[in-house]
Amino acid sequence: MSDRPLSDTPPHIAAMQVSLLRKAGFTRRAERMFSLSRSVALLALSAIRRANPGWSEFEVNLRFVELHYGKDLAKGLREFLDRRGPGRPP
């Protein structure tokens, strides 16, 4: 194992960030968490699109499900959507 820290943020700045998060309250922290989660998901979708420029949005979204939730769930989702047919409500 390396002795290098996991973050390049100086310790005094990291401590300040933690202090600000603690003072922010639950609602603000939850908003921040949801915002960061959305940003990560959008970046992942963008990377899948760049790596597979010919894919439809359906294929991109299905690959996202496979990468983040597993092959079994992605397979089940594809089968469900295939049975549902185009344009039919879920």
Backbone as JSON Lines, residues from 0, in Angstrom:
{"i":0,"aa":"M","n":[0.83,-1.19,0.0],"ca":[0.0,0.0,0.0],"c":[0.86,1.25,0.0]}
{"i":1,"aa":"S","n":[0.35,2.29,-0.58],"ca":[1.05,3.57,-0.67],"c":[0.73,4.43,0.55]}
{"i":2,"aa":"D","n":[1.67,5.29,0.89],"ca":[1.44,6.25,1.97],"c":[0.78,7.52,1.46]}
{"i":3,"aa":"R","n":[0.52,7.57,0.16],"ca":[-0.1,8.76,-0.42],"c":[-1.55,8.88,0.02]}
{"i":4,"aa":"P","n":[-1.99,10.1,0.3],"ca":[-3.4,10.28,0.68],"c":[-4.33,9.98,-0.49]}
{"i":5,"aa":"L","n":[-5.58,9.66,-0.18],"ca":[-6.57,9.36,-1.22],"c":[-7.08,10.62,-1.91]}
{"i":6,"aa":"S","n":[-6.83,11.76,-1.33],"ca":[-7.33,13.02,-1.87],"c":[-6.18,14.01,-2.03]}
{"i":7,"aa":"D","n":[-6.31,14.88,-3.01],"ca":[-5.3,15.93,-3.16],"c":[-5.73,17.21,-2.46]}
{"i":8,"aa":"T","n":[-6.83,17.16,-1.73],"ca":[-7.31,18.32,-0.98],"c":[-6.48,18.45,0.3]}
{"i":9,"aa":"P","n":[-5.92,19.63,0.53],"ca":[-5.15,19.83,1.77],"c":[-6.02,19.55,3.0]}
{"i":10,"aa":"P","n":[-5.45,18.96,4.04],"ca":[-6.24,18.59,5.23],"c":[-7.03,19.74,5.84]}
{"i":11,"aa":"H","n":[-6.48,20.95,5.88],"ca":[-7.23,22.06,6.48],"c":[-8.45,22.45,5.64]}
{"i":12,"aa":"I","n":[-8.34,22.29,4.33],"ca":[-9.48,22.57,3.44],"c":[-10.53,21.47,3.59]}
{"i":13,"aa":"A","n":[-10.09,20.22,3.67],"ca":[-11.02,19.1,3.87],"c":[-11.78,19.27,5.18]}
{"i":14,"aa":"A","n":[-11.09,19.7,6.23],"ca":[-11.75,19.93,7.52],"c":[-12.78,21.04,7.41]}
{"i":15,"aa":"M","n":[-12.47,22.08,6.65],"ca":[-13.41,23.18,6.45],"c":[-14.64,22.69,5.69]}
{"i":16,"aa":"Q","n":[-14.44,21.85,4.67],"ca":[-15.56,21.31,3.91],"c":[-16.48,20.48,4.8]}
{"i":17,"aa":"V","n":[-15.91,19.64,5.63],"ca":[-16.7,18.81,6.54],"c":[-17.49,19.69,7.5]}
{"i":18,"aa":"S","n":[-16.84,20.73,8.03],"ca":[-17.52,21.65,8.95],"c":[-18.71,22.33,8.26]}
{"i":19,"aa":"L","n":[-18.51,22.78,7.04],"ca":[-19.6,23.43,6.3],"c":[-20.75,22.46,6.03]}
{"i":20,"aa":"L","n":[-20.42,21.22,5.69],"ca":[-21.46,20.22,5.45],"c":[-22.26,19.95,6.72]}
{"i":21,"aa":"R","n":[-21.57,19.86,7.85],"ca":[-22.27,19.61,9.11],"c":[-23.2,20.76,9.46]}
{"i":22,"aa":"K","n":[-22.8,21.97,9.16],"ca":[-23.62,23.15,9.48],"c":[-24.78,23.32,8.5]}
{"i":23,"aa":"A","n":[-24.7,22.69,7.36],"ca":[-25.68,22.9,6.29],"c":[-27.07,22.36,6.63]}
{"i":24,"aa":"G","n":[-27.16,21.37,7.47],"ca":[-28.46,20.79,7.78],"c":[-28.82,19.67,6.82]}
{"i":25,"aa":"F","n":[-29.78,18.88,7.25],"ca":[-30.15,17.7,6.48],"c":[-30.64,18.03,5.07]}
{"i":26,"aa":"T","n":[-31.53,18.98,4.95],"ca":[-32.12,19.29,3.64],"c":[-31.06,19.71,2.64]}
{"i":27,"aa":"R","n":[-30.19,20.59,3.04],"ca":[-29.12,21.07,2.14],"c":[-28.17,19.93,1.77]}
{"i":28,"aa":"R","n":[-27.84,19.1,2.75],"ca":[-26.94,17.97,2.46],"c":[-27.61,17.0,1.49]}
{"i":29,"aa":"A","n":[-28.91,16.74,1.69],"ca":[-29.64,15.85,0.79],"c":[-29.7,16.44,-0.62]}
{"i":30,"aa":"E","n":[-29.96,17.74,-0.74],"ca":[-29.97,18.4,-2.04],"c":[-28.63,18.25,-2.73]}
{"i":31,"aa":"R","n":[-27.57,18.43,-1.98],"ca":[-26.21,18.32,-2.52],"c":[-25.93,16.89,-3.0]}
{"i":32,"aa":"M","n":[-26.35,15.92,-2.19],"ca":[-26.14,14.52,-2.55],"c":[-26.9,14.17,-3.84]}
{"i":33,"aa":"F","n":[-28.16,14.6,-3.93],"ca":[-28.94,14.31,-5.14],"c":[-28.34,15.0,-6.36]}
{"i":34,"aa":"S","n":[-27.86,16.21,-6.19],"ca":[-27.23,16.94,-7.29],"c":[-25.96,16.23,-7.76]}
{"i":35,"aa":"L","n":[-25.14,15.79,-6.82],"ca":[-23.91,15.08,-7.19],"c":[-24.23,13.75,-7.86]}
{"i":36,"aa":"S","n":[-25.23,13.04,-7.35],"ca":[-25.62,11.76,-7.95],"c":[-26.1,11.96,-9.38]}
{"i":37,"aa":"R","n":[-26.9,13.0,-9.6],"ca":[-27.39,13.3,-10.96],"c":[-26.24,13.64,-11.88]}
{"i":38,"aa":"S","n":[-25.29,14.43,-11.39],"ca":[-24.13,14.8,-12.2],"c":[-23.33,13.58,-12.61]}
{"i":39,"aa":"V","n":[-23.11,12.66,-11.67],"ca":[-22.35,11.44,-11.97],"c":[-23.1,10.59,-13.0]}
{"i":40,"aa":"A","n":[-24.41,10.46,-12.85],"ca":[-25.19,9.67,-13.8],"c":[-25.14,10.29,-15.2]}
{"i":41,"aa":"L","n":[-25.26,11.62,-15.29],"ca":[-25.19,12.29,-16.59],"c":[-23.81,12.13,-17.23]}
{"i":42,"aa":"L","n":[-22.76,12.19,-16.42],"ca":[-21.41,11.98,-16.95],"c":[-21.24,10.55,-17.45]}
{"i":43,"aa":"A","n":[-21.79,9.58,-16.73],"ca":[-21.71,8.18,-17.15],"c":[-22.46,7.97,-18.46]}
{"i":44,"aa":"L","n":[-23.65,8.53,-18.57],"ca":[-24.42,8.42,-19.82],"c":[-23.67,9.06,-20.98]}
{"i":45,"aa":"S","n":[-23.07,10.2,-20.74],"ca":[-22.3,10.89,-21.78],"c":[-21.12,10.03,-22.24]}
{"i":46,"aa":"A","n":[-20.45,9.38,-21.3],"ca":[-19.31,8.52,-21.66],"c":[-19.77,7.33,-22.48]}
{"i":47,"aa":"I","n":[-20.91,6.75,-22.15],"ca":[-21.45,5.63,-22.92],"c":[-21.78,6.09,-24.33]}
{"i":48,"aa":"R","n":[-22.39,7.28,-24.47],"ca":[-22.71,7.81,-25.81],"c":[-21.44,8.03,-26.64]}
{"i":49,"aa":"R","n":[-20.41,8.62,-26.02],"ca":[-19.15,8.87,-26.74],"c":[-18.5,7.57,-27.19]}
{"i":50,"aa":"A","n":[-18.56,6.55,-26.36],"ca":[-17.93,5.27,-26.69],"c":[-18.72,4.48,-27.73]}
{"i":51,"aa":"N","n":[-20.0,4.82,-27.89],"ca":[-20.89,4.08,-28.8],"c":[-21.74,5.06,-29.6]}
{"i":52,"aa":"P","n":[-21.13,5.8,-30.52],"ca":[-21.84,6.89,-31.2],"c":[-23.04,6.47,-32.02]}
{"i":53,"aa":"G","n":[-23.12,5.22,-32.43],"ca":[-24.25,4.78,-33.25],"c":[-25.44,4.27,-32.45]}
{"i":54,"aa":"W","n":[-25.31,4.23,-31.15],"ca":[-26.38,3.65,-30.33],"c":[-27.55,4.6,-30.14]}
{"i":55,"aa":"S","n":[-28.73,4.0,-30.01],"ca":[-29.94,4.78,-29.69],"c":[-29.93,5.11,-28.19]}
{"i":56,"aa":"E","n":[-30.81,6.02,-27.79],"ca":[-30.91,6.36,-26.37],"c":[-31.35,5.14,-25.56]}
{"i":57,"aa":"F","n":[-32.18,4.29,-26.16],"ca":[-32.59,3.06,-25.49],"c":[-31.38,2.19,-25.18]}
{"i":58,"aa":"E","n":[-30.51,2.0,-26.16],"ca":[-29.32,1.18,-25.95],"c":[-28.37,1.81,-24.93]}
{"i":59,"aa":"V","n":[-28.22,3.12,-24.99],"ca":[-27.37,3.83,-24.03],"c":[-27.91,3.63,-22.62]}
{"i":60,"aa":"N","n":[-29.2,3.83,-22.44],"ca":[-29.81,3.69,-21.11],"c":[-29.74,2.26,-20.6]}
{"i":61,"aa":"L","n":[-29.93,1.29,-21.48],"ca":[-29.84,-0.1,-21.08],"c":[-28.41,-0.46,-20.65]}
{"i":62,"aa":"R","n":[-27.43,0.07,-21.36],"ca":[-26.03,-0.17,-20.98],"c":[-25.73,0.47,-19.62]}
{"i":63,"aa":"F","n":[-26.29,1.65,-19.37],"ca":[-26.13,2.3,-18.07],"c":[-26.66,1.4,-16.96]}
{"i":64,"aa":"V","n":[-27.85,0.84,-17.18],"ca":[-28.45,-0.06,-16.19],"c":[-27.53,-1.27,-15.98]}
{"i":65,"aa":"E","n":[-27.01,-1.83,-17.06],"ca":[-26.14,-2.99,-16.96],"c":[-24.88,-2.67,-16.15]}
{"i":66,"aa":"L","n":[-24.26,-1.54,-16.44],"ca":[-23.02,-1.17,-15.76],"c":[-23.23,-0.86,-14.28]}
{"i":67,"aa":"H","n":[-24.35,-0.25,-13.96],"ca":[-24.55,0.23,-12.6],"c":[-25.4,-0.69,-11.72]}
{"i":68,"aa":"Y","n":[-26.22,-1.53,-12.35],"ca":[-27.12,-2.37,-11.57],"c":[-26.98,-3.85,-11.88]}
{"i":69,"aa":"G","n":[-26.21,-4.19,-12.9],"ca":[-25.94,-5.59,-13.2],"c":[-26.62,-6.1,-14.46]}
{"i":70,"aa":"K","n":[-26.02,-7.17,-15.01],"ca":[-26.51,-7.76,-16.26],"c":[-27.9,-8.37,-16.11]}
{"i":71,"aa":"D","n":[-28.15,-8.99,-14.95],"ca":[-29.46,-9.64,-14.76],"c":[-30.59,-8.63,-14.81]}
{"i":72,"aa":"L","n":[-30.42,-7.51,-14.12],"ca":[-31.47,-6.48,-14.13],"c":[-31.63,-5.89,-15.52]}
{"i":73,"aa":"A","n":[-30.52,-5.63,-16.21],"ca":[-30.6,-5.08,-17.57],"c":[-31.32,-6.05,-18.5]}
{"i":74,"aa":"K","n":[-31.02,-7.33,-18.36],"ca":[-31.68,-8.35,-19.19],"c":[-33.18,-8.38,-18.89]}
{"i":75,"aa":"G","n":[-33.53,-8.37,-17.62],"ca":[-34.94,-8.37,-17.24],"c":[-35.66,-7.12,-17.74]}
{"i":76,"aa":"L","n":[-35.01,-5.99,-17.66],"ca":[-35.6,-4.74,-18.14],"c":[-35.83,-4.8,-19.65]}
{"i":77,"aa":"R","n":[-34.84,-5.29,-20.38],"ca":[-34.99,-5.41,-21.84],"c":[-36.15,-6.34,-22.18]}
{"i":78,"aa":"E","n":[-36.24,-7.47,-21.49],"ca":[-37.33,-8.42,-21.76],"c":[-38.68,-7.79,-21.44]}
{"i":79,"aa":"F","n":[-38.76,-7.08,-20.32],"ca":[-40.01,-6.41,-19.94],"c":[-40.41,-5.39,-21.01]}
{"i":80,"aa":"L","n":[-39.47,-4.57,-21.43],"ca":[-39.77,-3.53,-22.43],"c":[-40.11,-4.14,-23.78]}
{"i":81,"aa":"D","n":[-39.45,-5.25,-24.14],"ca":[-39.79,-5.93,-25.39],"c":[-41.21,-6.47,-25.35]}
{"i":82,"aa":"R","n":[-41.61,-7.05,-24.2],"ca":[-42.98,-7.58,-24.07],"c":[-44.0,-6.44,-24.1]}
{"i":83,"aa":"R","n":[-43.64,-5.34,-23.51],"ca":[-44.56,-4.18,-23.44],"c":[-44.85,-3.65,-24.83]}
{"i":84,"aa":"G","n":[-43.87,-3.64,-25.68],"ca":[-44.05,-3.15,-27.04],"c":[-43.9,-1.65,-27.12]}
{"i":85,"aa":"P","n":[-43.67,-1.12,-28.32],"ca":[-43.46,0.32,-28.49],"c":[-44.74,1.11,-28.24]}
{"i":86,"aa":"G","n":[-44.6,2.22,-27.57],"ca":[-45.69,3.15,-27.38],"c":[-46.74,2.74,-26.36]}
{"i":87,"aa":"R","n":[-46.54,1.62,-25.68],"ca":[-47.53,1.18,-24.69],"c":[-47.1,1.64,-23.32]}
{"i":88,"aa":"P","n":[-48.04,2.06,-22.48],"ca":[-47.67,2.5,-21.15],"c":[-47.07,1.38,-20.31]}
{"i":89,"aa":"P","n":[-46.24,1.72,-19.34],"ca":[-45.58,0.69,-18.51],"c":[-46.54,-0.16,-17.71]}
